[in-house]
Amino acid sequence: QQSSSTAGAPSASPATFAEQHARITQYLALKPQEGPALSRTTKFEALVEIIPALKTMLDSSSALRDVLKDPQAFEAVVKAATNGGRGLDEVVMNYSAEFRAAGARAKEDLELVQRARDELALFNAGMHGGTYTPNATLGLPVESTAEEDEAYLVSLDRGGENEETPMVMDLYFSAHAKRSDVMMPFAFMLVGSMLAATGMKLTQFALTYGVCVVLLSVAYRHARMQWSYWKNRRDVGTQSAMFVQALLVVCAMQFFIVYMPLWWTSELLITFITGTAFIITPYLFYKTYATGPGFCPTAASDFDSWSQTMERVSQTMGGRNVAENASRMMAQNRYCKTCHAARPLRSKHCPLCNRCVHKLDHHCPISMCCIGAKNQRFFLSAISSMFIGQLGFLHFSYKYIHMLVDMHGARTRHAGLVNTLASLGRAVNDAPWASWLWFLQMFCTLYCFIILARMYLGVASNLTVNEMINTAKYEYLKTAGDDGQPRYRNIFDAGARINCLHFWRDVDHRRDWDGFYAAAKVGQADLPIAPKYSYSWFHATASKTMRNIFCIHRDVRAVPAPPSGHGHAHGTAQHMSGSHGHEHSHGGAPCDAAHAV
């Protein structure tokens, strides 16, 4: 907050969105860790506007402007500007040939650079509560110690290396550590398929595959210990997604190589449907990831998209001006303090993607991305296709194991349960990999069915998974009951038929939910609200017992328990209303009280 006031930010509330956006951009240029990352050009332009000496330096010397033509020099200048000016003069001298050949003019330019460096350092000191002495030098290099001299002599004996030469394997793991989450699940599955292709029996297969799994696990653990694995890494579910994709690959190989040649003539339709499902499922998952959920514009986005979202949301606040609407957006949690942008209705901030998502459903570890308004159709199609492929795979796996059981049963003279179990044991011994995939897919198919049922129920009732879980937090999912207590009522529920049609026609992605909600409150909605036989109508007319049995959302009267910690946001309020206080919240609700947090 101190840095923004030092930068000359107006104390009054911003009168326009342009002023508000400029203030946020300047704040993010000084504190990049407090919000979305600005582009290098935008960050530098904001720093030039904030710091007069930096602007004077560039306006007065063509040699200094020449430095910014080099991309590496530009990046170095931006880094120096955001680091209190340290190294700014060295960057100019190293990257500008015109500056080095300027002669007497170079002295004046160097004074401009030092003046800009001093002002940047003054900003840096104010931001961190420190002190700074203008024109202070960094001092002479510190004399090396005896231990450092000895280490240097030892390094000469090693050919100039201060450390022992790393092993080739260590270099390989360091280079490919970030890819280990992708490669290892496929390695586990493909090794099993290759071992099964050799015709190993159960005992030999289990021992060999167990040794391979241990070796791969050790390699995976070694890769996760590399610094390159954790650098700039966010937990987005890569391991889970790659396990699902690897399982799809090996099951497809088992189906096309083993099962399809046996039954494609006798069960042509089922074979065709299962094979088609295995082919299109990876493509639909790719479309889910590549399309993206539909992120809301942030302060780092272009001004037009950011201001359009801000204006659309602020118009529903009912304030008299921009400042009053901004204050109401803060109070109603309609402004994201991380993205520094408006939060449209039905959107939510995803901490893993670190972005607000239009009509957020959930963050899916299987697809490695959020599921929102843009990619929800592709995700539901992918899950449906995968479920069909799993059912077909279970069907042919059962027929294959049953064929082996019958084959072994015919060799014995005894009948009954003992013979059946013995034949089953011999079948598993002959086909351990097929038996393992069959067993594994039973649980995966059940899990996929649960996801699929939840998604289809949500589509029919126009509810996202986030809204099912957090029903009590959203006012548009509540209405006053006869007893004065809030009851569930979804104002966006237009009936199962219309909800499904709009979902598959991609109307939800283009709909302005804020405008629809405002129109619905005054009875001017263009769609029916909670019509007969809809999910909302059922909960308004059914008995309490029936409502409790057929309920896919949480009770609207349930107050969510606050988390053990506090959600903090520093310095956001000043962009919205000109205040320089400490903003924080409790359980998602804004709080302006001045108490210890």
JOKA-V351283 format. One line per field, one symbol per residue. burial: + if it has 9 or more other C-alpha atoms within 8 Angstrom, else -. A space follows every 10 residues. Layout:
# JOKA-V351283
burial->???
This chain:
# JOKA-V351283
burial->+-+++++--- --+++-+-++ ++++++++++ -+--++-+-- -+++-+++-+ +-++++++-- +-++++++-+ --++++++-+ ++++++-++- +++-++--++ -----+--++ -+++++++++ +++++++--- ---------- --------+- ++-+++-+-- ++-------- +-++-+++-+ ++-+++++++ +++-++---+ ++--+---+- -++--+---+ -+++-+-+++ -----+++++ ++++++++-+ ++++++-+++ --++---+-- +-+++-++-+ ++-++++++- -+++++++++ --+-+++-++ -++++++-+- -+++++++++ +-++++++++ ++++--++++ ---+++++++ ++++++++++ ++++++++++ ++++++++++ ++++-+++-+ +--+++-++- --------++ --++-+++++ +++++-++-- ++--+--++- -+-++-++++ ++++++++-+ ++-+-+++++ -----+++++ +-++++--++ -++--++--- --++++++++ ----+--+++ +--++++++- ------+--- ---+-+---- -----++-+- +++++++++- --+++++--+ -------
